C-alpha cells in the first residue's frame, strides 16, 4: 500500500512539473511576439499651444481639497445640467470671502480659469484647465432641514397588503 501511495505521489509530482514547465514555455512563446509588436511608437510632435483666461458663472455643486465643481448652464427642455470640474492650487485667488471653506454648495460664484490647449501633428488636442480666481457673488438658497416628524412618509405596497414575515 505504501509503495502504491509513493508511486501515485511520484506520478502526480511528475505531471505537475511537466505542466509547470509547459506553462513556462508557453508564456515565453507568447512574450516573444508581444515584444516584436511593441516596436517604438512614433513620438507625437506638438504643433501649437494656446493659453487663455476664461470665465464661468454658476452654482457651486462641490468643493474639495483640490477641485471646485460649478454648474454653469442648464437645459430644462432636455433636463441637462452642464457642469465643470476645475482643479485649483494653493495660490487660488478669492474675492469677497476670506477662505474657500466660507463658500458652500449652492452659492453663486464666478470662476476665472486658465485653459491651455496643446495641438499635436496627429490631430489630437490636449486641454488642461485650472481655476485661478473664485469670486463669491451671492449665497445660495438654503432650505430649512425637515425633522423626522415632518419628513414625508412613503407607502410600501408590501406592508399595506398585510404581509407578515
Buried (B, 14 or more C-beta within 10 A) or exposed (E): EEEEEEEEEEEEEEEEEEEEEEEEEEEEEEEEEEEEEEEEEEEEEEEEEEEEEEEBEBBBBEBEEEEBBBBBEBEEEEEEBEBBEBBBEEEBEBEEBEEBEEBEEEBBBBBBBBBEBBBBEEEEEEEEBEBBBBBBEEEBEEEEEEEEEEEEEEEEEEEEEEEEE
